[in-house]
Amino acid sequence: MRDYLRLLKFARPYSGTFLLASLFMGLSAIFDGATLAMIVPLADKVLTNKKIIIPSKIPAFLSDFIDKINNMTPELLLKYMAISIVALFLIKGIVGFFQSYLMSKIGQAVVRDIRSKLYTQLQNLSLDYFTQKRGGELMSRITYDVRLVENAVSYGATDMVYQTLQVVVYTLLTFFIYFRMALVSFTLLPLISFPIIKVGRILRKLSKRSQEKMADINSLLYETIIGARIVKAFNMESYEIDKFNNANRDYYKISMKSIRRLLFLSPLTEFLGCVAGILVFVWGGKEVIAGKVSFGVFGLFLGALLSLIRPFKKLSQVNSLNQQAVAASLRIYEVLDTKPTVVEILRPDRLTDFRDSIVFEDVWFSYGSQPVLNGINLEVKKGTVLAIVGRSGTGKSTLVDLIPRFYDPTKGRILIDDIDIKDYSLKSLRQQIGIVTQETILFNDTIKANISYGYARASEKEIEEAAVQAHAFDFIKRLPDGYDTVIGDRGVKLSGGERQRLAIARALLKNPPILILDEATSQLDTEAERVVQEALDKLMEGRTVFVIAHRLSTVRLAHKIIILEKGVIAEEGTHMQLLAKDGLYKHLYQLQEF
């Protein structure tokens, strides 16, 4: 129940709209009862011209009203009934429209809000969260899981209120008409509710499993669409098809289990309701024969009793929807409740200008229990170029990722101008840093939008100047739409060198005093590397630069080179100093020379 109440929190901002919709649903349920009550005058007076007989004691105003009907001629009553039925159905239709519209509006608004909250939360979470979760799984939370919540809030809540009100109306009718017979009939209610509760618990478990399987499918889709080139290069189409089909088959099996139980529930409740109805039919039939109740009144009683079957049937389906939605909401709240590991202090300072140096003081870092950096002490003066060299997996990228606070050290601190970077706001800190990586991230947008990403107020002249400096101007001009060319997902319509030059143009436009180059030319051919390196040289002018490179020929001119080995600085110095030491750097350099 607690999980369900937490699910309903999503709809709390729309409680006023929900109350209005509930009012319309209440009116609609009353009109349903009034429509059914038309059986009494039609059967007793219009068709058979007999008196209406109600076995229970009724209020005086209602007794007077029935006496008036009993004294009417069948022809006059038929005329009144015809007008009343048309009016009832017209009003009921209008009321039904507003109740459905308002509940659909709430459902769509809730979906909009949840997706917005999820996306905002994902943007605010620290980078370590994304290393632990699959991209497809997170996409599934925003799409599939949210849709299940919408079903519960929109259709489920509508049926839960409307069908419950119908149960109330029809129940009051039966007790009002014949209290004793109604009391006996409702002793059979637990027989109907038990299977609803039992199957609902099973469906909740199955729903959680189906949502996990859908996350697997989304993850596979995401990976194979992004990695389509690798799949084809290694002739792995059949393998990926089998992998997808297995996940798809698992989802199908779980879905069919849910469907079987859901479909079984409906005829079961209907059958149990029918058994109760037959028992009442036999008993009531004897009462009509004995003249204790009129045929029309008994018809209304039986009709009201049998009309309870449909709401109970619907409520059993609502329970199934709710169980699925509760399982989905738990997965949604799992994201929403996650706290970022990298957070700002209460009143952070603004880093408006980098003036002196960046210092690592006894910096340690671990991914979980796996140590990566062990006691790094390092100072980088403004305007100098630091090259970071080492074998794969020694912590080079991790070291530079600590500067923009993608992660925080597990021990030690990093200072910019003698102030701990944790004392700066994240926005102002990252505003001072430009990044160009080996995996160029571009968006399915225009070239202009990609270059000005993070600097939306840039003029066309500034964008063109950045493109010229990044040696990207010539290839952009050759494109049919120039700067308005849409480059596809991750810039797939461009070559590797062209993508990298756009990334450099983006960094140039940002004009940061601190620059991080993480294997920026490692995936390029010789010609592309030459052009990109020229653009990088332009980008590096007058900036404090951290360069990570496997190709040691690209770091010869660095003011300082450090060699990371097993998470510590094994050697440091200039290119010539390190070669003279005859250590690890010289060994790595000679391996590449030959």
N, C-alpha and C positions, 0 to 999 in steps of 0.2 A: 504493500500500500504506500509506503514511504517513497519507493521508486516511482510509482504512478503519480503521486502528488508533485514530485520533482519534475516529472515530465510536463505536468500542467503549468509549471512556472513559465514555460515558453509562451503560454497564452494569456498570462496575467495582465500585460499591458492593454489587452482588448476585452477586459472583463465587462466594460460598459456595453460594447457591441454584443458580447455573448448574452448578457442579461436581456437585451432587446430581442435578440434571436430566440431566446428561451420563452419570452412572452408570446412571440408569434407561434412558437411550437406548442405552447399551452393552449392558445386559441384554436390551433389546428386540431389538437387532440379532442378538445370540447366539441368542435364541429364534427369530428369523426363519430363521437358518441351520439350527437344529435341526429346525424344522418342515419345511424343504425336504429335509433328510436322511432324512425318513421315506419318501421315494420308494424308497430302496435296499432295505430289507427288504420293502416292499410289493410292488415289481416282481419282485425276485429270489427271494424266499422264499414270501411269502403267495400270490401269483397264479400263479407258475410252478414253485414248489418246487425252485428251483435254488440253487446255492451263490453267495454274494457273492464276486466276484473284483475285487481292487483292484490295478492294475498297479504302483503305486509301493510302495516300502518304507515300512512303517508301524511305530509303536512297539509294543512287546510287549503292553502292556495293552490296546491297541485291537485287536491281532491276536487276543488271547484272547477279547475281547468278541464279535468277528465270528464266531469259531469256535463260541461258545455259541449265537449266533443261527442259524448254519448247522445246528446240531444240534437245534434246536427243531422241533416239528411246526408246520405252517402255522396250525392252529387255535389253538394256545396263543399263538403270536406275534401273531396277529390280535387276541386278547383283550388282551394287553399293550399293543399299539399303540393300540387304542381308548382305553384308560385314559390312556396317555401323551399322546395328542393332546388330549383334553379338558383335562388338567392344564396342558399347554403353553399352550393358548389362554386358559385362565383367568388364569394368571400373566402372560401377555403382555398381556392386557387391563388388568389392574391396573397393571402397569408403564407401559403406554401412557398410562393416565389421569394418573398422577403426572408423567410427563415433559411432557405437554401442559399440565397445570395449572401446573406450576412455570415453564415457559417463558412462558405467557400472563401469569402474575403478574409476571415480570421485565419483559415488554413493557409492561404497563400502568403499572408503577412507573416505568419509564424515561420514558414519555409524561408522567406526572404531574410528574416531576422536571424534565424539559426545559421544560415549560410554566411551571412555577413559577420556574425560573431565568430564562427569557426575560422573564416578566412583571416579576420583581424587577429585572432589568437595565433594562427599559424605564422603570420608575419611578425608577431611579437615574441614568439618562442626563440630560444637560443639555438645556435647551430647544432649543438650536440643532440638535440631532439630528433633532427632529421637524419642523423647518422644511425639512429636506432630504429627508425620507422621506414617502411617502404612507401615510395611515392604513390603507387596505385592504391595502397591501403588508405592513405589520407584522402585521396580523391574519392574513395568509396564512402568515407564518412560524410563528405559534403554533398554527395549525390544520392546514393542509394539509401543510406541511413536516414537522411533528412526527409526523403520521400515517405518512409515508413511512419515517421513522426507526423507528417502532414495528414496521412490517412487516419491516424488516431485522433488528431485535433479537429480535423474537418468532418470527415464522414463518421468516424467513431463517436465523437462528442455529440454530433447531431442525432445519431441513432440512440445514443445512451440517454439523452434528455427526452427526445421526442417519443421513443418507444417506452421509456419509463412513464412518461405522462399518459400515454395510451393505456398502459397497464393500470395506472391509477384510475383513469376514467372508466374503463371497462370493469374493473374490480368494484368500484363504487356502484356502478349500475347493477351488477349481480347481487351485491349485498342489499342494495336499496329495494330491488324487486322481490327477492326471496332469500332472506338472511340465512335460514337454516340450511337450505340447499347449497348456498354459496359457501358456507362454513365447511360443509362436508367436502365440497369440490376442492377447496384450497388445501385440504390436508394432503393432497397428492402433489403439491408444489415441490417439496424436497426431492421427489423422484425425478423431476425435470432439472432442477438446479445442480444436483450432484454431478452428472456427467459434464455439464458446462464448466464447472470449477476444475474437475479432474483433467479434462482435455486441455483447458487453458494453461495449466502448469506445464504440460508436456510441450505445447506449442511455443511457450516462451523459451524453453531450452533449444528446441529445434530452430527457432528464429535466430538465436544468437549464433548457432552453427552456420546457418545459411548466410548470415551477414559476413561471417569470417570467410566463407567460401567465395562470396562476391568480392571481397577485398582481394583474395588471391587472384581472381579473374582479372580485376582491374590492374593489379600489379603486373601480371603477365602481359596484358595489353600495353601498358605503359612502357615496359622494358623492351618488348619486341618491336614496337613502333619506333621508339627512340633509337634502338640498336638494329634497325632493319638492314643497314649495310653490312654489319658484322654477321648477322644471321645468314645473309645470302653469300657472303665471302667464304664462310665455312660450311656451306651446303647443309645448314641446320634447319631448313624449313620443315622437314618431316618431323624432326625431334620437337620443335616448338609447337607444331600442330598437335602432336600426341600429348605434349605437356598441357596445352590449352584444353584439349578434349577431355583429359582426365579431370582437370579442375571443373570444367563445365559439366561433366557427368556427375561428379560429386555433388555439385550444386543442384542438379536435376533430381538426384536421389533424395536429398534432404527436402527439397521443395515438394516432391511427391508424397513424402511422409507427412508433411504438414497438411497438404491438400486432402489426403486420405482421412486424416483425423477430423479435419474441418468439415468435409462432406459427410462423414459418418455422424457428426454431431447434429446436423440439421434434421435428417429423417428420424433420428432417435427421439429428439425433443418433440417432433411432430407426432410420432407414434404414441408417446406417453400422453401427450395432450389429447389425442384422439380417444385413447382408452378412457381417460377421465370424462371426455365429452359423451361417450356412449353410455356410461353409467348414469350420468345426469339425464340423458335423453330418455332412458327407460323409466327412471324415477319421475321425471317431469311429465312424461306422457301419461302416466297413471293419474297424476294430479289434474291434468287437463280433462281426461275422461270423466273424472269424478266431479268436475265443475268447480274445483277450488281455485283455478287460475284460468284466465282466458288464453286462447291459442296464440294471439298476438303477443301478449306479455311473456308467455313461455318462449315464444320465438325470439323475443328480444333478449331474454335471459340466456338462452342457448347460443344466440348469435354473439352476445358479449363475451360469453365464456370461450367460445371457439375463436373469437377475435383475439384472445390473449395468446394464442399459439404463435401468431406472426410476430408480435413484439418480443416474445421470449426467444423465438428463433433468431430474430435480428440481434437481440442482446447477447446471445451465445456467440454470434459472429463478431460483435463489438468486443467481447472479451478476448477473442483471438487476435483482433487488430491491436488491442491495447497491449497484449503480451508481447507481440512483435515490436511495437513501438517502444515499450519499456526497455527491451533488450537493445534497441537502436539508440535510445536516449542515454543508456549507460555508456555506450561507445562514444557518443558525442560528448558527454560530460567528462569522459576520460581525457579528451583533448582540452576542453574548456577549463578543467580543474588543474591542468599541468602548469606548474610555475616555472618561469624562465630561470635558468641557472645564472645567466648574466643579467644583473639588474643595476639600475642607477641608485645612488644614495638619495636621500630625501631632497636635499637642495644642492644639486651638482653645480660646479663652475662651468663656464663656457670656455672652450679652447679656441680663442680667436686668432692666435698667431703662434707659429712655432719659431722659437728664437734661438735655442742653444743646442740641446742634445736629447737623445733617447737613451735611457739606461735600464738594463736588466739587472736586478739585484737578487741574486740567489733564487732564480726562477726554476721551479719544479712543475711538471705537469704529467698527468696520467689519464689515459682513457680507461675509466673503470679501475681495474686492478693492474692494468698494463702500464708501467712507467715509460714515458717517452722522453722527457727532458729532466736532467738531474743537475740542479745547482748551476744554472747558466748565469754568468756574470759578464756583462758586455756593455760598452759605451759606444754610441755612434753619434758623432758630431754633426751639426747641421751642414748640409752641402756636400757631405762625403758619400761615397758609394761603398756599401758593404756587400761582399759576395759571400754566399753561404753554400758550401760544397760538402758533399758526403754521399755515401752509398744510399740506396733506396731504403726507406723505413727508419732513418736515423733521426727524424724529427724536424727536418728543414722547413716544411710547409707549416707544421704546428707552431714553430717558433715565430714565424711572421704572422700567423693567424691570431696570435696573442696581442699584437699591436692594436688592431681595430676592435679588440675584445669580442671576437667571434667565440672565444673561450676565455676563461679566467684561469690564471695559474692556481695549482693546488697549494702552492707555497711560494713565498717571495712576492716581489712586485715589479712593475714596470713604470718608470718615471718619464714624463715628458716635461722638460724645463723644470726639473726637481719637484714635480707634483705627480702623485700617483694617478695613473690614467683612470682609476676607479672614481676619482673625485670629479672627473669631467663628465658632462652629459654625453651619451652615446652619439647623438646626432652631431654635436660640435666636434667630437673626436674623429668620427668617420668622415666628416666634411674635409678634414685636413689630409686624408689619405686617399691615394689612387691605387687601383689594383689592376694588373693585367696578368692573366693566368694562362697556362697551357691549354686549358679547356675553356675556349672562348664562349661566353654566354651572351647570346643575342636573342632578341624577341621577335615574334612574328608580327612585325610592324615595319614602318618605312625606315629607310636609312637615316633620314633626318631625326626621327623619333629615337632611334637607337643611339645616335651620337649625342643627342641632348638628354639622354636618360639621366635623371638626377639633377638636371639643370634646365628645367622646362622653360625658363624665361629667356633662354639663349636666342639671339637674333640669327637670321639666316646668314648674315655676314660672319658672325662668330663661328657658326657651324662649318661654313666653307673654309675659314682660316684653319680650323682644327683638322679638317680633312686634308688640306694642302700640306700641313706640317706632318701629318701621319702618312703621307705618300698615298692617300686614298682618292685624291681628287680626280685623277685621270680615269681610273676604272669606274668611278661613280658617273662621270659624264658620259661614258660609253653606254650606260644602261638606258633603256627606253624612257623611263620616267625619272631618271636622275635621282635626286635626293628623295623623291616620293615613291621610289621603288620598294615594294613590300618584299622582304628577303626570305620569308618562310620560317618555319619552326627552327629555332637555333641557328638561323642564317644559312639554311641548307642550300639555298640557291647561289651561294657565293663559294669561292674556293677558300682553302684554309688560310692562305696569306691575306686574302681580302677581308676575311672575318677578323683576323688578328689586327689588321690596320684600322678597322672600324673601332675595335676595342681600344686601340691606342688613341684614336681621335676622341673617343669618349673621355679617356683619362686626361687628354690635353685640354679639352673644353672645361673640365672640372678644375683644372689648374691647381692641383694640391701640392703643398710643400713636401709631403712625404709620399714616396712611391714604392710599391711592392711589385716586383716582377718575378712571377713564379713559373719558371720554365717557359717563358713567353715565346721562345722560338724553337722549342724541342720537337714539335710535330711538323715542321716546315721543310720543304726541299731547299737545296742550296740557293737557288735564285730568289725564292720567296723569303728565305731567311736573310739574304743580303738587303733586300728592300725593307723588310720589317726591322732589321737591326738599325738601318739608317733612321727609320722613324723613331725607334726606341732611343737612339742617341740624342735626337732632338727633344724627346720627352724628358730625358734624364737631366738636361741642362739646368743647372742651378737648383736642383732638388736633392733631398736626402733620399738615397735609394737603397733598398734591400733587394739584391738580385740572387735568385736561386737558379743554378744552371748545372746541368750534367756535362755540357760541352765546356770544358775548362778554357778553351780558346776565347770564349766570350767574356771571361772575367779577369783577363790579364791586367786591364787598366783600372781595376777597382782599387780604391785607396786602402782597403783592408779586406782580407779574405780569412774566413774562419772555416775550419773543417770539423763537422759534427761526426762523432763516432760513439755509438751506444748512448746517445742522449747527453753527451758532454762535449765541450770544445776541446778537441784533441790537439789542434794546432791553430795558430793565427799569425798573420803578417801580410806583407805584400807578396805579389807573385814571385819576384826574384828572391825574397827572403825565404819563402817556403821551399822553393827549389833547392836553395842552398842547404836547408835543414836535412835533406835526404830522408824525409819522412813519408807519411801517408799521402800528402798532397802530391809529392813528386811521383810516387808510385801510381796514383790515379792519372796524373798528367801523362806519364810515359805510356800507360795502357792505351790512352786515346791517341797518342802520337803514332803509335804503331798499329 
